[in-house]
Amino acid sequence: MFKYLECQVCYSDLELLNGRHEGGIMSRNLTGLFLGAGASYDAEMPLVWELTAELKSWLTPEKLRKFNLGWTAQGGGHPAEVIDDFISVWDRKDLHYESVLGYLEVQSKRMMHSSQHYHSLYSWLVQIIYYKLYGVHVSSKEVILKSLELYRGIESLYKENRPLWVFSLNHDSIVESIASHFKIPIYSGFSGVRIKLPRRSMDGAIIGSIEMDTLSRATLDEGAMFFPNPAEEGIYLIKIHGALDMFVYNDAGDLLKVVPEADSPSSVLDALRIMNEELIYVDPGTPGGIVRVNNEIAYADFDGQMNFLRRTLLSGAQKFHEHGSQVLPKSLLKHFRSHLNSLDRLVCVGYGFGDQHINECIRNWLAFSPERKLEIVSPEVSAVPAFILHLAPQVKLVKSGATEHLDNVSGIKRSRTSDLEQAVRRAGRKIGPQRRQELMKEFLVSYDSRIQELLTAKIMSIAQTQNLKNMAGLEASIADWRAEIKETQEEFLQRLLDFIVNNGG
């Protein structure tokens, strides 16, 4: 059993700077990580605009209207003017899904006669986003597991910082998978007190159980999270905007976090599948035989009684808004602000600075002392964000991807083959899955044709220079010639990369 400290929110900045916080959990010269969507990019997770494009290509106006007809036939549905209003915003090319969710939130507050309909559409869209992200974890599991090695640079960061604070806006399970892959201890502020929930087959029979770590709402709201004290080597993780593996349950609004069955990245990803596919409530009278609830998991407890787990994904423009409503406890933001104050240096990786509540915390943290430093790591970064321009001398811009930056600060040198593989993946991501598949087929046809042309040319050259009666061994030599013509892996990858870049459109 770990030793835990209930970390209080109200640490004074003076105490932190002087390194005199009682209990010793805080120390000077700590570097922490702040992760946006770009930090998980090399682990196959989508950026905001990538996910937006996928969502919009799937949810066409025609499909939404068809869905609404089905909902109406089942006794639900939404007025045509609400659906038309949603579509008018959804079709705008200048708005990503977070902006659209923000619009639905605003409409639910100012269009009182249709408030319930806008809120319902908001919840439904957030659930779709959950399933899209969850689907990546399942369908791309092997690719994700292979990509974890790209994050090896985090080893040096956690060894140099005791602890390594990681604040993440991402809903994915990539940080947990990275920690498991490199055998780095990880703590998420939960109590260590666990409960079990029953796993069931499609006929409702219990087939096992899954463990969940707990954190009471009262404890969280009163200013306590649980982290080892004295500080231990490892990652201290706070997911500010909720997560795929984090849920709210019971009337008190307590939090649960999934505990993987084994200490392996594969088990981290499998735990998501178990939560979403084996925590069920069987009802033969419902469509598909399983009870489905927007943004919740309905499941039968060990006594067969129906219970609910509410998903914690926080999305849209009203996150932590004073008058907004959200499942995720708002007090979580206080814990981010508090623990941020323990750092002297913050490295923001893949964050676009689009969340005002986060920006305010970072600005206040940076403004308190000239000794505090902020690094902004992104392939697209070109200027200090406007809200901290007055603090520009304390800000460093690093034009780099997440894994390259981790390699650079850790002194890791990758092989040329590894670099090319990563470049090919990224080039393919930029053009989208459909165009990527088309180009791969075109490239393989072109590549095979080229090999055949070179082989034919070699055969013709030999045939022209040798007596035909000495050509009996020609067929036996073809396999050897084909091997000679075949390119190295590096040459193949470079040719593939050039093809994608030149033909991607």
C-alpha positions as CSV (number, residue, x, y, z in Angstrom):
1,M,0.0,0.0,0.0
2,F,1.4,3.4,-1.0
3,K,1.9,6.2,1.5
4,Y,-0.4,9.1,0.4
5,L,-0.5,12.7,1.2
6,E,-3.8,14.6,1.0
7,C,-2.4,17.6,-0.9
8,Q,-4.2,20.7,0.1
9,V,-5.1,23.3,-2.6
10,C,-4.2,26.4,-0.7
11,Y,-0.4,26.3,-0.9
12,S,1.1,29.8,-0.9
13,D,3.4,30.7,-3.7
14,L,6.0,32.0,-1.1
15,E,6.1,28.6,0.6
16,L,6.6,26.9,-2.7
17,L,9.3,29.2,-3.9
18,N,11.2,28.7,-0.7
19,G,10.8,25.0,-0.8
20,R,9.4,24.9,2.7
21,H,6.1,23.1,2.2
22,E,5.5,20.8,5.2
23,G,5.8,17.1,4.3
24,G,8.5,17.6,1.7
25,I,6.4,16.8,-1.4
26,M,7.4,20.0,-3.1
27,S,11.0,20.7,-4.2
28,R,12.7,23.4,-6.2
29,N,13.7,23.3,-9.8
30,L,11.0,20.9,-10.9
31,T,10.0,20.6,-14.6
32,G,6.5,19.5,-15.5
33,L,4.7,18.6,-18.7
34,F,1.5,20.1,-19.9
35,L,0.0,18.0,-22.7
36,G,-2.4,19.0,-25.5
37,A,-3.6,16.9,-28.4
38,G,-0.3,17.2,-30.3
39,A,1.5,15.2,-27.5
40,S,-0.4,12.1,-28.5
41,Y,-0.2,12.6,-32.2
42,D,2.6,10.0,-32.7
43,A,0.6,7.5,-30.8
44,E,-2.2,7.6,-33.5
45,M,-4.5,10.0,-31.6
46,P,-6.2,12.6,-33.8
47,L,-5.7,16.3,-33.6
48,V,-8.8,18.5,-33.3
49,W,-9.2,19.2,-37.0
50,E,-8.5,15.6,-37.9
51,L,-11.2,14.4,-35.6
52,T,-13.5,17.1,-36.9
53,A,-13.0,16.0,-40.5
54,E,-13.8,12.4,-39.6
55,L,-16.9,13.4,-37.6
56,K,-18.2,15.6,-40.4
57,S,-17.6,13.0,-43.1
58,W,-19.6,10.5,-41.0
59,L,-22.3,12.7,-39.7
60,T,-23.7,14.3,-42.8
61,P,-26.9,16.4,-42.7
62,E,-28.8,13.6,-44.4
63,K,-27.7,11.1,-41.8
64,L,-28.5,13.4,-38.9
65,R,-32.0,14.0,-40.3
66,K,-32.4,10.2,-40.7
67,F,-31.3,9.7,-37.1
68,N,-33.9,12.2,-36.0
69,L,-36.7,10.5,-37.8
70,G,-35.7,7.3,-36.0
71,W,-35.6,9.0,-32.6
72,T,-39.0,10.6,-33.3
73,A,-40.5,7.2,-34.2
74,Q,-39.3,5.9,-30.8
75,G,-40.9,8.8,-28.9
76,G,-38.0,11.2,-28.8
77,G,-36.4,13.3,-31.5
78,H,-35.9,17.0,-31.9
79,P,-37.9,19.8,-33.7
80,A,-36.9,20.4,-37.3
81,E,-35.8,24.0,-36.5
82,V,-33.3,22.7,-33.9
83,I,-31.9,20.1,-36.3
84,D,-31.6,22.8,-39.0
85,D,-29.9,25.2,-36.7
86,F,-27.4,22.5,-35.7
87,I,-26.7,21.6,-39.3
88,S,-26.1,25.2,-40.2
89,V,-23.3,25.4,-37.7
90,W,-22.0,21.8,-38.3
91,D,-21.6,22.6,-42.0
92,R,-19.3,25.6,-41.4
93,K,-15.7,24.8,-42.5
94,D,-14.3,27.3,-40.1
95,L,-15.6,25.6,-36.9
96,H,-14.1,22.5,-35.4
97,Y,-16.2,20.1,-33.2
98,E,-15.3,22.0,-29.9
99,S,-16.7,25.2,-31.3
100,V,-19.9,23.4,-32.4
101,L,-20.3,21.9,-29.0
102,G,-19.8,25.4,-27.5
103,Y,-22.6,26.7,-29.8
104,L,-25.0,24.0,-28.6
105,E,-24.2,24.9,-25.0
106,V,-24.9,28.5,-25.6
107,Q,-28.2,27.7,-27.4
108,S,-29.3,25.5,-24.6
109,K,-29.1,28.5,-22.2
110,R,-30.6,31.2,-24.4
111,M,-33.3,29.2,-26.3
112,M,-35.2,28.2,-23.2
113,H,-38.1,26.6,-25.1
114,S,-35.7,24.3,-26.8
115,S,-33.0,24.0,-24.1
116,Q,-33.5,20.3,-23.5
117,H,-33.2,19.5,-27.2
118,Y,-29.9,21.4,-27.6
119,H,-28.5,19.9,-24.4
120,S,-29.5,16.4,-25.6
121,L,-27.7,17.0,-29.0
122,Y,-24.7,18.2,-27.1
123,S,-24.6,15.1,-24.9
124,W,-25.1,12.9,-28.0
125,L,-22.3,14.5,-29.9
126,V,-19.9,14.2,-26.9
127,Q,-20.8,10.5,-26.7
128,I,-19.9,10.1,-30.4
129,I,-16.6,11.8,-29.8
130,Y,-16.0,9.3,-26.9
131,Y,-16.7,6.4,-29.2
132,K,-14.5,7.8,-31.9
133,L,-11.5,8.1,-29.5
134,Y,-12.2,4.8,-27.9
135,G,-12.4,3.2,-31.4
136,V,-8.9,4.4,-32.2
137,H,-7.6,2.7,-29.0
138,V,-9.2,-0.6,-30.1
139,S,-8.7,-0.6,-33.9
140,S,-5.2,0.8,-33.8
141,K,-4.0,-1.1,-30.7
142,E,-1.0,-2.7,-32.2
143,V,0.1,0.5,-33.9
144,I,-0.2,2.4,-30.6
145,L,1.8,-0.2,-28.7
146,K,4.6,0.0,-31.4
147,S,4.6,3.8,-31.2
148,L,5.2,3.9,-27.4
149,E,9.0,3.4,-28.0
150,L,9.0,6.9,-29.6
151,Y,8.4,8.4,-26.2
152,R,11.5,6.9,-24.5
153,G,12.7,10.4,-23.8
154,I,10.2,10.7,-21.0
155,E,12.5,8.3,-19.0
156,S,15.1,11.0,-18.4
157,L,12.5,13.6,-17.5
158,Y,11.0,11.4,-14.7
159,K,14.5,10.5,-13.4
160,E,15.5,14.1,-13.2
161,N,12.2,15.3,-11.5
162,R,10.9,13.8,-8.3
163,P,8.1,13.7,-9.1
164,L,7.4,14.4,-12.8
165,W,4.1,16.3,-12.8
166,V,2.1,15.7,-16.0
167,F,-1.1,17.8,-16.6
168,S,-3.1,16.5,-19.6
169,L,-6.0,17.9,-21.5
170,N,-6.2,14.6,-23.5
171,H,-8.9,12.0,-22.9
172,D,-6.8,9.1,-24.2
173,S,-4.8,6.5,-22.3
174,I,-1.5,7.2,-23.9
175,V,0.3,8.6,-20.8
176,E,-0.7,5.5,-18.8
177,S,0.4,3.3,-21.7
178,I,3.8,5.1,-21.9
179,A,4.3,4.7,-18.1
180,S,3.5,1.0,-18.3
181,H,5.8,0.4,-21.3
182,F,8.8,2.0,-19.6
183,K,7.9,0.6,-16.1
184,I,7.5,4.1,-14.7
185,P,5.3,4.3,-11.5
186,I,2.2,6.5,-12.2
187,Y,-0.2,8.1,-9.7
188,S,-3.4,9.8,-10.7
189,G,-4.5,11.3,-7.3
190,F,-7.0,8.5,-6.5
191,S,-7.3,7.1,-3.1
192,G,-6.0,3.6,-3.5
193,V,-9.3,2.3,-2.2
194,R,-10.8,0.1,-4.9
195,I,-14.1,-1.5,-5.8
196,K,-15.0,-4.2,-8.2
197,L,-17.7,-4.1,-10.9
198,P,-19.1,-7.3,-12.6
199,R,-18.2,-8.1,-16.2
200,R,-21.0,-9.8,-18.1
201,S,-21.5,-11.7,-21.3
202,M,-24.2,-10.7,-23.8
203,D,-26.6,-13.0,-22.1
204,G,-26.1,-11.3,-18.8
205,A,-24.0,-13.9,-17.1
206,I,-21.1,-12.7,-14.9
207,I,-17.8,-13.6,-16.5
208,G,-15.4,-11.8,-14.1
209,S,-14.8,-8.4,-12.6
210,I,-12.8,-5.2,-13.2
211,E,-11.3,-3.1,-10.5
212,M,-11.8,0.6,-10.2
213,D,-9.8,3.1,-8.1
214,T,-11.9,5.6,-6.2
215,L,-11.8,9.3,-5.3
216,S,-14.8,10.7,-3.3
217,R,-16.3,14.0,-4.5
218,A,-16.3,15.4,-1.0
219,T,-12.5,14.7,-0.7
220,L,-11.9,16.3,-4.1
221,D,-14.0,19.4,-3.4
222,E,-12.4,19.9,0.0
223,G,-9.0,20.2,-1.6
224,A,-7.4,16.8,-1.4
225,M,-5.9,14.4,-3.9
226,F,-3.8,11.4,-3.0
227,F,-0.1,11.3,-4.1
228,P,2.8,9.6,-2.4
229,N,4.6,11.6,0.2
230,P,7.6,12.0,0.5
231,A,7.7,12.5,-3.2
232,E,8.6,9.4,-5.1
233,E,10.1,8.9,-8.6
234,G,7.3,8.6,-11.1
235,I,4.6,10.4,-12.9
236,Y,2.0,12.4,-11.0
237,L,-0.8,12.7,-13.5
238,I,-3.9,15.0,-13.5
239,K,-6.3,14.8,-16.4
240,I,-8.0,18.1,-16.3
241,H,-10.7,17.5,-19.0
242,G,-11.7,14.0,-18.0
243,A,-10.7,10.7,-19.6
244,L,-12.0,7.7,-21.4
245,D,-11.2,5.6,-18.4
246,M,-12.6,8.0,-15.7
247,F,-16.2,8.0,-14.6
248,V,-18.6,9.6,-12.1
249,Y,-20.8,7.2,-10.2
250,N,-23.4,7.2,-7.3
251,D,-25.5,10.1,-6.0
252,A,-22.5,11.7,-4.3
253,G,-20.7,12.2,-7.6
254,D,-17.6,10.2,-6.7
255,L,-15.0,9.4,-9.3
256,L,-13.8,6.0,-10.6
257,K,-10.7,5.2,-12.7
258,V,-10.2,1.9,-14.4
259,V,-7.4,-0.3,-13.0
260,P,-5.8,-2.5,-15.7
261,E,-5.6,-6.2,-15.0
262,A,-1.8,-6.3,-15.5
263,D,1.1,-4.0,-15.6
264,S,1.4,-3.8,-19.4
265,P,0.4,-1.2,-22.0
266,S,-1.7,-3.8,-23.7
267,S,-3.7,-4.2,-20.5
268,V,-4.2,-0.4,-20.2
269,L,-5.9,-0.5,-23.6
270,D,-7.8,-3.7,-22.9
271,A,-9.3,-2.1,-19.8
272,L,-11.1,0.4,-22.0
273,R,-12.6,-2.4,-24.1
274,I,-13.8,-4.2,-20.9
275,M,-15.4,-1.0,-19.6
276,N,-17.3,-0.3,-22.8
277,E,-18.2,-3.8,-23.8
278,E,-18.6,-5.9,-20.7
279,L,-20.2,-3.6,-18.2
280,I,-23.7,-3.9,-19.5
281,Y,-27.4,-4.2,-18.5
282,V,-29.1,-6.8,-20.5
283,D,-32.8,-6.1,-21.5
284,P,-34.2,-8.2,-24.3
285,G,-36.9,-5.6,-24.9
286,T,-34.4,-2.9,-25.9
287,P,-32.8,-2.5,-29.4
288,G,-29.8,-4.8,-29.5
289,G,-30.7,-6.3,-26.1
290,I,-28.5,-3.9,-24.2
291,V,-29.6,-0.7,-22.4
292,R,-27.9,2.4,-23.9
293,V,-27.8,5.8,-22.3
294,N,-26.3,9.0,-23.7
295,N,-22.9,9.7,-22.1
296,E,-23.4,6.9,-19.5
297,I,-22.8,3.2,-19.1
298,A,-25.8,1.4,-17.7
299,Y,-24.7,-1.8,-16.0
300,A,-26.0,-4.5,-13.7
301,D,-24.3,-4.7,-10.3
302,F,-23.5,-8.0,-8.6
303,D,-27.1,-8.1,-7.4
304,G,-28.5,-7.5,-10.9
305,Q,-29.6,-4.0,-10.1
306,M,-29.2,-1.3,-12.7
307,N,-26.5,1.3,-12.0
308,F,-24.9,4.1,-14.1
309,L,-21.4,5.4,-14.8
310,R,-21.3,8.9,-16.2
311,R,-18.5,9.6,-18.7
312,T,-16.3,12.5,-17.8
313,L,-15.2,13.9,-21.2
314,L,-15.2,17.6,-21.0
315,S,-15.5,19.3,-24.4
316,G,-16.9,22.5,-25.9
317,A,-16.5,26.2,-25.0
318,Q,-18.0,26.1,-21.5
319,K,-15.4,24.0,-19.7
320,F,-15.2,24.9,-16.0
321,H,-17.5,28.0,-16.7
322,E,-18.9,29.5,-13.5
323,H,-22.5,29.1,-14.7
324,G,-21.9,26.0,-16.8
325,S,-22.9,22.4,-15.9
326,Q,-20.5,19.5,-16.2
327,V,-20.2,16.0,-14.9
328,L,-16.5,16.3,-14.1
329,P,-16.0,18.1,-10.7
330,K,-15.0,21.7,-11.2
331,S,-12.7,21.5,-8.2
332,L,-10.3,19.5,-10.4
333,L,-9.2,22.8,-11.9
334,K,-8.1,24.0,-8.5
335,H,-5.9,21.0,-8.1
336,F,-4.2,21.8,-11.4
337,R,-3.6,25.3,-10.4
338,S,-2.3,24.2,-7.0
339,H,0.2,21.6,-8.3
340,L,1.3,23.8,-11.1
341,N,2.7,26.1,-8.4
342,S,5.2,23.5,-7.4
343,L,7.0,23.9,-10.8
344,D,9.8,26.2,-11.9
345,R,9.5,25.1,-15.5
346,L,6.6,24.0,-17.6
347,V,6.9,22.4,-21.0
348,C,3.7,22.7,-23.0
349,V,3.6,20.0,-25.7
350,G,1.1,20.1,-28.5
351,Y,-1.3,22.6,-26.9
352,G,-2.9,25.3,-29.0
353,F,-3.8,27.6,-26.1
354,G,-7.5,27.6,-27.0
355,D,-8.9,27.1,-23.4
356,Q,-9.2,30.3,-21.5
357,H,-9.5,28.7,-18.1
358,I,-6.1,26.9,-18.7
359,N,-4.5,30.0,-20.2
360,E,-5.4,32.0,-17.1
361,C,-3.8,29.5,-14.8
362,I,-0.6,29.4,-16.9
363,R,-0.4,33.2,-17.1
364,N,-0.8,33.6,-13.3
365,W,1.7,30.9,-12.6
366,L,4.3,32.5,-15.0
367,A,3.7,36.1,-13.7
368,F,4.4,35.3,-10.1
369,S,8.1,35.0,-10.5
370,P,10.7,35.8,-13.2
371,E,12.4,32.5,-12.3
372,R,9.5,30.5,-13.8
373,K,10.0,29.4,-17.4
374,L,7.5,28.2,-20.0
375,E,8.5,26.2,-23.1
376,I,6.0,25.9,-25.9
377,V,6.7,22.8,-28.1
378,S,4.9,22.5,-31.4
379,P,5.7,22.0,-35.1
380,E,3.6,25.0,-35.9
381,V,4.7,27.4,-33.1
382,S,5.8,30.8,-34.5
383,A,5.0,33.4,-31.8
384,V,4.4,33.9,-28.1
385,P,0.6,33.7,-27.5
386,A,-1.0,37.1,-27.0
387,F,-2.2,36.5,-23.5
388,I,1.5,36.2,-22.2
389,L,3.2,38.6,-24.6
390,H,4.1,40.8,-21.5
391,L,6.0,37.8,-20.1
392,A,7.8,36.9,-23.4
393,P,11.3,36.9,-21.8
394,Q,10.2,33.9,-19.8
395,V,8.9,32.0,-22.8
396,K,10.9,29.8,-25.1
397,L,9.5,28.6,-28.4
398,V,10.5,25.1,-29.7
399,K,9.5,24.3,-33.2
400,S,9.3,20.5,-32.9
401,G,7.0,17.5,-32.6
402,A,6.5,15.9,-29.2
403,T,8.7,12.8,-29.6
404,E,11.5,14.7,-31.4
405,H,11.6,17.1,-28.5
406,L,11.8,14.2,-26.0
407,D,14.6,12.7,-28.0
408,N,16.5,16.0,-28.1
409,V,16.3,16.8,-24.4
410,S,17.3,13.2,-23.7
411,G,20.1,12.8,-26.2
412,I,18.4,10.0,-28.0
413,K,19.5,9.4,-31.6
414,R,17.1,7.5,-33.9
415,S,18.1,5.4,-36.9
416,R,17.4,6.8,-40.4
417,T,14.8,4.0,-40.8
418,S,13.0,5.0,-37.7
419,D,12.9,8.7,-38.8
420,L,11.6,7.7,-42.3
421,E,8.9,5.4,-40.8
422,Q,7.7,8.3,-38.7
423,A,7.8,10.7,-41.6
424,V,5.7,8.3,-43.7
425,R,3.1,7.9,-41.0
426,R,2.8,11.7,-40.6
427,A,2.6,12.3,-44.3
428,G,-0.2,9.7,-44.5
429,R,-2.1,11.3,-41.6
430,K,-2.1,14.7,-43.4
431,I,-4.0,13.5,-46.4
432,G,-6.5,11.4,-44.5
433,P,-7.3,7.7,-44.4
434,Q,-9.1,7.4,-47.7
435,R,-6.5,9.2,-49.8
436,R,-3.8,7.4,-47.9
437,Q,-5.2,4.0,-48.9
438,E,-5.6,5.0,-52.5
439,L,-2.0,6.2,-52.7
440,M,-0.6,3.1,-51.0
441,K,-2.3,0.9,-53.7
442,E,-1.0,3.2,-56.4
443,F,2.5,3.1,-55.0
444,L,2.6,-0.7,-54.7
445,V,1.5,-1.1,-58.3
446,S,4.0,1.5,-59.4
447,Y,6.8,-0.1,-57.3
448,D,6.1,-3.6,-58.6
449,S,6.0,-2.3,-62.1
450,R,9.3,-0.6,-61.6
451,I,11.0,-3.8,-60.3
452,Q,9.6,-5.8,-63.2
453,E,11.0,-3.2,-65.7
454,L,14.4,-3.3,-64.1
455,L,14.4,-7.1,-64.1
456,T,13.3,-7.3,-67.8
457,A,16.0,-4.8,-68.7
458,K,18.7,-6.9,-67.0
459,I,17.5,-10.1,-68.7
460,M,17.5,-8.4,-72.1
461,S,21.0,-7.0,-71.5
462,I,22.3,-10.5,-70.7
463,A,20.4,-12.0,-73.6
464,Q,22.0,-9.6,-76.0
465,T,25.6,-10.2,-74.8
466,Q,25.5,-14.0,-74.4
467,N,25.1,-16.8,-76.9
468,L,21.6,-18.2,-76.7
469,K,22.8,-21.7,-76.2
470,N,24.4,-20.6,-72.9
471,M,21.1,-19.3,-71.6
472,A,19.9,-22.5,-69.9
473,G,20.7,-21.1,-66.4
474,L,18.9,-17.8,-67.0
475,E,15.7,-18.8,-65.1
476,A,17.7,-19.9,-62.1
477,S,19.4,-16.5,-62.0
478,I,16.2,-14.4,-62.1
479,A,15.6,-14.8,-58.3
480,D,19.1,-13.6,-57.5
481,W,18.7,-10.6,-59.9
482,R,15.4,-9.7,-58.3
483,A,17.1,-9.7,-54.9
484,E,19.8,-7.4,-56.3
485,I,17.3,-5.0,-57.7
486,K,15.3,-4.8,-54.5
487,E,15.9,-1.7,-52.5
488,T,17.0,-1.4,-48.9
489,Q,14.3,-0.6,-46.3
490,E,15.5,3.0,-46.1
491,E,15.4,3.4,-49.9
492,F,11.9,1.9,-50.0
493,L,10.6,4.2,-47.3
494,Q,12.2,7.3,-48.9
495,R,10.6,6.4,-52.2
496,L,7.2,5.9,-50.5
497,L,7.5,9.2,-48.6
498,D,8.3,11.1,-51.8
499,F,5.4,9.4,-53.5
500,I,2.9,10.4,-50.8
501,V,4.2,14.0,-50.6
502,N,4.2,14.5,-54.4
503,N,0.8,12.9,-55.0
504,G,-1.1,13.6,-51.8
505,G,-2.8,16.6,-53.3
